[in-house]
Amino acid sequence: MSPAARARRSAAQPFSWPVRVYYEDTDSGGVVYYANYLKFLERARTEWLRAAGFEQSALAAVHNIVFIVRSISLQYLSPARYDDRLAVSVEPGEFGAARIEMRQVVRRGREELVTAQVEIACVNTASFRPVRIPKPVIAKIGNKK
């Protein structure tokens, strides 16, 4: 399923992005190095925005905003290994004027490997101070429950 088609699914279904584990993602034990899960989560959030019609470079150029991670909490449940096919989900939760809370999960098949609670903040590109999420963005990614 294309990213655009995934974005059109109901709000009850999280967005999902495929990730393949490369050798460079692993540590000396042959499993995904813990910090690399942050990269997988970031890629999924970027593709979630892209599937909704928003390129991060365009958000910066047109709206003078960027989304930054304000806080993140991860639970490592089981290791991923070289050549695994993973799916990384993005499930938005509560929206504020300048922030979005979301749950993200890294799965191998049906098995949850990593769960994350993430809060992203919308900030001005010049000052890095919080600003309201633009209305066109909220209209496409906002709560639809």
C-alpha positions in Angstrom: 0.0 0.0 0.0 1.4 3.4 -0.9 2.1 6.0 1.8 -0.7 8.2 0.5 -3.2 5.3 0.7 -2.1 4.6 4.2 -2.7 8.2 5.2 -6.3 7.9 3.9 -7.1 5.0 6.2 -9.3 5.8 9.2 -7.8 7.5 12.2 -8.3 4.2 14.2 -5.5 2.6 12.1 -2.0 4.0 12.7 0.3 5.0 9.8 2.9 2.4 9.2 6.3 2.7 7.4 8.5 -0.3 6.4 12.1 -0.4 7.5 14.8 -3.0 6.6 17.6 -3.6 9.1 21.0 -3.1 7.5 24.3 -4.3 8.8 25.2 -0.6 9.7 22.2 -0.6 12.1 23.5 -3.4 14.2 26.0 -3.5 17.1 28.8 -6.0 17.8 26.1 -8.5 19.2 24.4 -8.5 15.8 21.3 -6.7 17.0 20.0 -3.2 16.2 21.9 -0.7 18.3 19.5 0.9 20.7 20.0 4.5 19.4 19.2 3.5 15.9 15.5 2.9 16.8 15.3 6.7 17.2 16.2 7.0 13.5 13.5 4.5 12.5 11.0 6.4 14.6 12.0 9.7 13.0 11.8 8.3 9.5 8.2 7.1 10.1 7.2 10.5 11.5 8.7 12.2 8.4 6.8 9.8 6.1 3.6 10.2 8.1 3.8 14.0 7.4 4.7 13.4 3.8 1.8 11.0 3.3 -0.5 13.8 4.6 1.0 16.1 2.0 3.6 18.0 4.0 7.3 18.0 3.2 9.4 19.2 6.1 11.4 21.5 3.9 8.1 23.1 2.6 6.8 23.5 6.1 10.0 25.4 7.0 9.9 27.5 3.8 6.2 28.3 3.6 5.0 28.3 7.3 8.4 29.0 9.0 7.9 26.0 11.3 9.7 22.7 12.1 8.6 19.9 14.3 11.1 18.9 17.0 11.0 16.1 19.5 10.2 17.6 22.9 10.2 14.3 24.8 10.5 10.6 24.1 10.2 7.5 26.2 11.1 4.1 24.8 10.5 0.6 26.0 12.8 -2.0 24.4 10.9 -5.3 24.4 12.8 -7.6 22.0 15.8 -7.1 19.7 15.7 -6.7 15.9 18.5 -8.3 13.9 20.3 -7.8 10.6 18.0 -8.1 7.6 14.8 -8.0 9.6 11.8 -6.4 7.9 10.2 -4.1 10.4 7.1 -1.8 10.4 7.2 1.4 12.3 3.9 3.0 13.2 2.8 6.5 14.0 -0.5 6.9 16.0 -1.3 10.5 16.9 -2.9 11.0 20.2 -3.6 14.3 21.9 -3.1 17.6 20.0 -2.3 20.9 21.6 -1.9 24.3 20.0 1.8 23.7 19.4 2.3 20.1 20.2 1.3 16.5 19.3 1.6 13.5 21.5 1.8 10.2 19.7 2.5 6.5 20.2 5.0 4.7 17.9 5.7 1.0 17.7 8.4 -0.9 15.9 7.1 -4.4 14.9 8.5 -7.4 13.3 5.4 -9.1 11.9 2.9 -8.9 14.8 5.6 -8.8 17.5 6.2 -5.5 19.2 9.9 -4.8 19.6 10.0 -1.2 20.7 7.2 1.1 21.9 7.6 4.8 22.2 5.6 7.7 23.6 6.7 10.8 21.7 5.8 14.5 22.1 6.7 16.7 19.2 6.5 20.5 19.3 5.9 23.0 16.5 8.5 25.8 16.7 9.4 28.8 14.6 12.4 28.2 12.3 14.2 31.5 13.4 13.5 31.6 17.2 12.9 27.9 17.9 10.0 29.2 20.2 6.7 27.2 20.2 4.1 28.4 17.7 0.7 27.2 16.8 0.5 24.3 14.3 -0.8 25.9 11.1 -4.5 25.4 10.3 -3.8 23.6 7.0 -1.6 21.1 8.8 -4.0 20.5 11.7 -6.8 20.0 9.1 -5.0 17.0 7.6 -3.3 15.4 10.6 -5.5 16.5 13.5 -7.7 14.3 15.6 -10.3 12.6 13.4 -11.8 10.4 16.0 
